[in-house]
Amino acid sequence: MKDGDKDKVKVRIKKKDNIIPSSRRISDESRIASLLYTLISFYAVYLCFRINKGVSWGIIPALLFSPLYVIYVYATKDKKFKMNPF
């Protein structure tokens, strides 16, 4: 390999550092929203297990419609039901 060829290889490597185009990058807001939805989904599954005392078909809406399921549980359960996970 000639010295000039080594410089070309280095240039090619430097150009590939930014592989993902700017239109395909995930924004910080999107990552935060995704994390929030994931946490709500885990909480909805926890509530489903807690209410049904185990696995039941209610886990399907808890996974698919997590925010709505949490609101539904808060709206329909009596005040004696404690939803504190600790």
N, C-alpha and C positions, 0 to 999 in steps of 0.2 A: 504494500500500500504506500502510495506517495504521501508526502506531507499535506499536499493540497486536498487529497481525498479525506484525510482525517478531519480537516476543518469542515468539509461538507457534511460529514456524518454528525458532527457536533451541532451544526446548524439545524439539521433535520430533527434531531432529538429535542432541541430547544423549541422548535415549532410545534411539537406534539404535546407540550405541557398543558396546553389549553384545549383539550380534546372536545369537551362538551360545548356546543355553541350556546351563546347567551340566551337564545329563545327556549332552550331545553333545560336550563338550570332551574333547580327548585329554590324558590324564594324562602326567606326566613319566616314570613307569615304563613306560607303553606306548610312548612315543617311544624310550626307551633300548632296550627289547626289540626294537623294529622296527629300530633302527640296528644292534644286535648281530646280528640275523638277516640283515640285508643284507650285513654284513661277512663272515659265515660263508658266505653264498651266493657272494659274489665269490671267496672262498678255495676253495670247492668247485669252482667253474668253473675256476679256475687249476689246481687239482690234476688235474682231468679233462683239460685241455689238455696238461699236463705228462706224465701217465701215457700217454695215447693218442697223443702226439706230433702233435696237431692236433685237428680237429673229428671227433667220432664220435657215435654214438647214446648214449653214456654221459653226454652233457651233460644229457639229460632227467632222470635221477635226481639228477644233481648240482644241478639247479635246483629240482626239486620237493621233494627230501628232503635238503637241504643238510647239516644236522647229522649225520644218519645216514650220509651219503656220506663225510663227513670221517672219522668213526669207522671206517667200513668200510675206507677207504684206509689209515689208521694200523694197523688190525688185520691186513690182508692183504699189505701190501708188505714186502719184505725190508729189512733195515737199511741196505743200500747206497743205497737210494733216499732222496735228500735232499729234504725238503719245504720248505726255507728259500727264500722267494721272492727273497732278495737275493743 
